[in-house]
Amino acid sequence: MSTVEELTFQRDRWIKRTWCEIDLDCLKENITLIQSLAKKTVIGVVKANAYGHGDVLIAKELQKAGIHQFAVSSIEEAMDLRLGGIEDDILILGYTAVECAPVLWEYNLIQTVLGLDYALKLNEYLTRSRRVVRCHLAIDTGMGRIGFVQRENQSCLDQLEQLKGLHQLHIEGVFTHFAMADSFRPVCQATTRTQVERFHQVVEYLQQQREFPLRMVHCQNSAGLTNFQVDFCNAVRAGIILYGLDPSDDVRPDVHFHPIMSLKSTVSNVKILPAGNAVSYGGTYVTQKDTRIATIAIGYADGYPRALSNRAEVLIRGVRCPIVGRVCMDQLMVDASAVPSVQEGDTVTLFGRDGEMVLPVDELASLCGTINYELTCAMSRRVPRVYTQGGQVVRIVGYLGTYEKEEREGAEPAYVRIYR
């Protein structure tokens, strides 16, 4: 009986159905560019499984490049990094129930203080155990999401003043989040400048108070980093640009990031359908002539949007082939008449690079009426992440575990399962 390792890898190949290829060389280039633009501490945002790219491995690659500050959305994401061996600072940008405060302390996590009410509740809960949790303050300067905000009956600074007696909260950082920094429209530029001014006023106040030993001050997200210079902050939060995708169409023309993810699948079946045959659920596509239909082993359960039915294209042998009929849960069909040599087992590119050809994820996002972030984040857990470096596969993370390439003296390289 074959072992899992023998089943998973045959001659440096893995079980190929659908997978995401992650180019670590492109990631390194993006990091270098970000560091040159920022000229200050870079916080690597690895929330949502590193925007679908694999949080633990991406974080370790960031560490190799000198990034030792991380940000996630939830306590579960932070714990996942800790359990994966990440010992550097981890900031939780979102809500954590106060009942989870002991876990914040145990895992040495940094919690965002979302507002005065939250601060009071968190401090009260921690008082029972006499434990202190590290915190960053969120300031709402115009996003309208979380953070201390100016009220009619109580100013933002008055609210911050009330934090001085909360001894279980070690406030070592402060940040805000831009709402419109990804646009060059004059109204959006003006809004961002206003946000910067409001944030600066809060930072100046906090820096004058000995109760707030600020170590980290940050407001620039990916769009803010590429489009705005903010001198009084000592850190930036790099998110989508780490992964080579632009936060919007409005990005400095001299800044070029490299997408690191390509979504791949496999041709599972090829047939010629005569004219008049309906394809997929609902018969939304009917062949007009003899048509070479290739079935692809990917569907919306893998994260490929059903909204792309009858709209998007895929690459087979470098040729664009249109999707025909509705995308199914686990499969979809394309008109591969332009590729007479197509056969079962051929690799299909749903987005990303196929040799010299590129099918941008932004193109698919536009067809769906959404943004590139959503498509990469939507990649299902059942889709293995296959990491490449120097053109070679170095690690695979999937259902059957995590495998890493191991060089063996006098023998072919092998892949060894390092953990389930």
C-alpha positions in Angstrom: 0.0 0.0 0.0 1.3 3.4 -0.9 2.2 5.9 1.8 0.8 9.4 1.8 4.1 10.7 0.7 4.3 8.2 -2.2 0.7 9.0 -3.2 1.2 12.8 -2.9 4.4 13.0 -4.9 5.4 11.1 -7.9 8.7 12.4 -9.5 8.4 15.8 -8.0 4.7 16.1 -8.8 1.7 16.3 -6.5 -1.9 15.2 -6.7 -3.0 17.7 -9.3 -6.6 18.8 -9.4 -6.8 22.5 -8.5 -4.1 24.4 -6.7 -2.7 27.9 -6.1 0.9 28.5 -7.1 2.6 31.1 -4.8 5.8 32.7 -6.3 8.1 33.4 -3.3 10.6 35.2 -5.6 8.0 37.7 -6.5 7.0 38.1 -2.9 10.6 39.0 -2.0 10.7 41.6 -4.8 7.5 43.2 -3.4 8.9 43.3 0.1 12.1 45.0 -1.1 10.0 47.6 -3.0 7.7 48.2 0.0 10.7 48.7 2.3 12.3 51.2 -0.1 9.0 53.2 -0.3 8.3 53.1 3.4 11.7 53.8 4.9 10.2 52.9 8.3 9.0 49.8 10.1 6.8 47.6 8.0 3.9 45.7 9.6 3.0 42.7 7.5 -0.7 42.3 7.3 -1.4 38.5 7.1 -5.1 38.5 8.0 -7.5 36.2 6.2 -4.8 33.5 5.7 -2.5 36.2 4.3 -5.2 37.2 1.8 -5.5 33.6 0.8 -1.8 33.0 0.3 -1.1 31.0 3.5 -0.4 33.0 6.7 2.3 31.0 8.5 4.5 30.4 5.5 4.1 34.0 4.3 4.9 35.3 7.7 8.1 33.3 7.8 9.1 34.6 4.4 8.5 38.1 5.7 10.7 37.4 8.7 13.6 36.3 6.4 13.3 39.7 4.7 13.4 41.7 8.0 9.8 42.2 8.8 9.0 41.3 12.4 5.7 43.0 13.0 2.4 41.4 11.9 -1.2 42.2 11.9 -4.3 40.0 11.7 -8.0 40.4 12.1 -8.9 38.0 14.9 -7.6 36.2 17.9 -7.9 32.9 16.1 -5.6 34.1 13.3 -3.1 35.4 15.8 -3.1 32.0 17.7 -2.6 30.2 14.4 0.6 32.3 13.8 1.8 31.5 17.3 1.2 27.8 16.9 3.0 28.0 13.6 6.1 29.3 15.3 5.8 33.1 14.8 7.1 34.7 17.9 7.3 38.3 16.8 4.7 41.0 17.7 1.2 40.3 16.4 -1.5 43.0 16.4 -5.1 42.0 16.3 -6.8 44.7 14.2 -10.4 43.6 15.0 -12.7 42.7 17.9 -11.8 40.2 20.6 -14.4 39.4 23.2 -13.2 40.5 26.6 -13.7 37.0 27.9 -10.7 36.0 25.7 -8.4 38.5 27.5 -6.5 35.6 29.3 -5.6 34.2 25.8 -4.3 37.7 24.7 -2.0 37.6 27.7 -1.0 34.0 27.4 0.0 34.3 23.7 1.5 37.8 24.2 -0.8 39.4 21.6 -1.5 43.1 21.0 -5.2 44.0 21.1 -6.8 46.9 19.3 -8.8 49.1 21.7 -11.9 49.8 19.6 -13.3 52.6 21.8 -13.8 53.8 25.3 -16.6 51.4 26.2 -14.5 48.5 25.0 -11.5 49.7 26.9 -13.4 49.9 30.2 -14.8 46.4 29.8 -11.5 44.9 28.9 -9.7 46.6 31.8 -12.4 45.5 34.2 -12.1 41.9 33.1 -8.3 41.9 33.3 -8.4 43.4 36.8 -9.7 40.1 38.2 -6.6 38.3 37.1 -4.3 41.3 37.6 -2.8 40.7 34.1 -1.8 43.4 31.7 -2.5 43.2 27.9 -0.6 45.2 25.3 -2.8 47.5 23.2 -2.9 49.8 20.2 -5.6 52.5 20.2 -7.7 52.8 17.1 -8.7 56.4 16.2 -11.7 56.9 13.8 -10.6 59.9 11.7 -13.2 59.3 8.9 -13.6 55.6 8.3 -16.6 55.2 10.5 -15.7 51.7 11.5 -13.9 51.3 14.8 -12.0 53.6 17.0 -12.3 56.6 19.3 -14.3 59.3 17.5 -15.3 62.9 18.1 -18.7 63.1 19.7 -21.0 66.1 20.3 -20.8 65.8 24.1 -17.3 64.4 24.4 -14.2 65.0 22.4 -11.9 62.2 21.3 -9.2 63.6 23.5 -11.5 63.6 26.5 -12.2 60.0 25.9 -8.5 59.2 25.7 -8.0 61.1 28.9 -10.2 58.5 30.7 -7.8 55.7 29.7 -5.2 56.9 32.1 -6.7 55.0 35.0 -6.9 51.7 33.2 -3.8 50.1 34.5 -4.4 46.6 32.9 -4.0 48.1 29.4 -0.5 48.8 28.3 -1.0 51.2 25.5 2.0 51.1 23.3 0.7 52.1 19.9 -2.0 54.1 18.0 -3.3 53.9 14.5 -6.0 55.1 12.1 -7.2 53.7 8.8 -7.7 55.6 5.5 -11.0 55.4 3.8 -10.2 56.9 0.4 -6.4 56.8 0.0 -6.8 54.5 -3.0 -8.3 57.3 -5.2 -6.7 60.3 -6.8 -10.0 62.1 -7.1 -9.7 65.6 -5.4 -12.4 64.9 -2.9 -10.7 61.6 -1.8 -7.3 63.3 -1.6 -8.8 66.0 0.5 -10.5 63.5 2.8 -7.2 61.6 3.3 -5.4 64.8 4.2 -8.1 65.6 6.7 -7.7 62.2 8.2 -3.9 62.7 8.5 -4.5 66.1 10.2 -7.0 64.6 12.7 -4.7 61.7 13.5 -1.7 64.0 14.0 -3.6 66.0 16.6 -4.3 62.8 18.6 -0.7 61.6 18.3 0.6 64.9 19.5 -1.7 64.7 22.5 -0.7 61.1 23.4 3.0 61.8 23.0 2.7 64.5 25.7 1.2 62.1 28.2 3.6 59.9 30.1 0.8 57.3 30.6 1.0 56.5 26.9 4.5 55.2 26.0 3.8 55.0 22.3 6.2 52.6 20.5 4.3 52.3 17.2 2.4 55.0 15.3 0.9 54.0 12.0 -1.8 55.2 9.5 -0.6 54.2 6.0 -2.2 51.2 4.5 -1.2 49.8 1.1 -2.9 52.7 -0.7 -1.6 55.2 1.8 1.9 53.9 1.5 2.0 54.2 -2.3 0.1 57.5 -2.6 0.8 59.6 0.5 3.9 60.5 2.6 3.3 60.8 6.3 6.3 61.9 8.3 5.2 61.7 11.9 4.5 57.9 11.8 7.2 55.3 12.4 5.4 52.3 10.8 3.2 51.4 7.9 0.8 48.5 7.3 1.5 46.6 4.1 -1.4 44.4 3.0 -2.5 43.7 -0.5 0.7 45.1 -2.1 2.7 42.4 -0.3 0.9 39.9 -2.6 1.6 42.0 -5.7 -1.9 43.4 -6.2 -2.8 47.1 -6.4 -5.3 48.4 -3.9 -7.1 50.2 -6.8 -6.5 51.5 -10.3 -5.2 54.7 -8.7 -1.6 53.9 -7.9 1.6 55.8 -8.7 2.5 54.8 -12.3 6.2 54.4 -11.2 5.4 51.7 -8.6 5.0 48.1 -9.9 4.3 45.1 -7.7 4.3 41.5 -8.9 1.3 39.3 -8.3 2.5 36.2 -6.5 -0.6 33.9 -6.8 -1.7 31.9 -9.9 -4.8 29.7 -9.8 -4.3 26.5 -11.7 -6.5 23.5 -12.5 -6.7 20.5 -14.7 -8.6 19.4 -17.8 -10.6 16.4 -16.7 -12.5 15.6 -19.8 -12.7 16.6 -23.5 -15.6 16.0 -25.9 -17.1 17.3 -29.1 -20.6 18.4 -28.7 -22.7 18.9 -31.8 -24.9 22.0 -32.4 -27.9 22.3 -30.2 -26.5 20.8 -27.0 -27.0 22.7 -23.8 -24.1 22.9 -21.3 -24.3 22.9 -17.5 -27.2 23.7 -15.2 -30.1 25.6 -16.6 -28.9 25.3 -20.2 -27.7 28.9 -20.2 -25.3 28.1 -23.1 -26.2 26.1 -26.2 -23.7 25.1 -28.8 -24.2 26.6 -32.2 -21.9 24.2 -34.1 -19.6 21.3 -33.3 -17.8 22.5 -30.2 -14.8 21.1 -28.3 -15.9 21.3 -24.7 -13.2 20.8 -22.0 -14.3 20.2 -18.5 -12.1 21.8 -15.8 -11.8 20.4 -12.3 -12.6 23.6 -10.4 -15.8 25.2 -9.2 -17.3 27.7 -6.7 -16.5 25.4 -3.7 -12.9 26.0 -4.6 -13.4 29.7 -4.5 -13.9 30.3 -8.3 -17.0 32.6 -8.5 -20.2 31.4 -10.0 -20.7 34.9 -11.2 -18.1 34.3 -13.9 -20.4 31.8 -15.7 -20.5 32.5 -19.4 -18.3 35.6 -18.8 -14.7 34.8 -18.0 -11.9 33.0 -19.9 -9.2 30.6 -18.9 -5.8 29.9 -20.4 -5.1 26.5 -21.9 -1.7 26.1 -23.6 -1.4 29.9 -23.6 -4.8 30.3 -25.5 -7.8 32.0 -24.0 -10.8 29.8 -23.8 -14.3 31.2 -22.8 -16.3 29.6 -20.0 -19.6 28.2 -21.3 -22.5 27.4 -19.1 -22.8 27.9 -15.4 -19.9 27.3 -13.1 -20.7 24.2 -10.9 -19.7 23.5 -7.4 -16.7 21.4 -8.4 -16.4 21.8 -12.2 -16.8 24.2 -15.1 -16.7 23.9 -18.8 -15.0 25.9 -21.5 -15.1 26.1 -25.3 -11.6 24.8 -26.2 -12.2 24.8 -29.9 -9.2 27.1 -30.4 -6.9 24.4 -28.8 -7.3 21.3 -31.0 -4.6 19.5 -29.1 -6.2 19.9 -25.7 -6.3 16.7 -23.7 -7.1 15.3 -20.3 -4.5 16.3 -17.8 -3.6 19.6 -19.4 -2.9 22.4 -16.9 -5.4 25.3 -17.0 -4.7 28.8 -15.6 -7.8 30.5 -14.1 -5.8 33.6 -13.3 -2.1 34.5 -13.1 0.8 33.5 -15.2 0.9 30.8 -17.9 4.4 31.0 -19.4 4.6 34.3 -21.2 0.8 34.8 -21.0 -0.9 36.5 -18.0 -4.6 36.5 -17.1 -4.9 39.1 -14.4 -7.0 38.4 -11.3 -8.2 42.1 -11.6 -9.9 41.2 -14.9 -11.9 38.5 -13.2 -12.7 40.8 -10.3 -14.0 43.5 -12.7 -16.3 40.9 -14.4 -17.7 40.0 -10.9 -18.1 43.7 -9.9 -15.7 43.2 -7.0 -12.0 43.7 -6.1 -8.9 41.5 -6.4 -8.8 41.1 -2.6 -12.1 39.2 -2.6 -11.0 36.6 -5.1 -7.7 35.7 -3.5 -9.2 35.6 -0.1 -12.0 33.3 -1.4 -9.6 30.5 -2.3 -11.0 27.4 -0.4 -9.1 25.4 2.2 -9.3 22.4 -0.2 -7.1 24.2 -2.7 -3.5 23.4 -2.0 -1.0 26.2 -1.8 2.1 25.3 -3.8 5.1 27.5 -3.1 7.8 28.0 -5.7 11.3 29.5 -5.6 13.7 29.7 -8.4 11.1 27.9 -10.6 11.0 24.9 -8.3 8.4 23.7 -5.9 9.7 24.1 -2.3 6.6 23.5 -0.2 3.0 22.4 -0.5 0.3 23.1 2.1 -2.9 21.1 1.6 -5.5 18.7 3.0 -2.9 15.9 3.5 -0.5 18.1 5.4 2.4 20.3 4.8 5.4 19.1 2.8 8.8 20.6 2.3 11.4 19.9 -0.3 14.4 18.1 1.1 17.7 17.9 -0.7 19.4 14.5 -0.4 23.1 13.9 -1.1 23.5 11.6 -4.0 19.8 11.2 -4.6 16.9 13.0 -6.2 15.2 15.6 -3.9 12.2 14.4 -2.0 9.3 16.0 -0.3 8.9 15.3 3.4 5.7 15.8 5.4 6.7 18.2 8.2 3.3 18.4 9.9 -0.3 17.3 9.4 
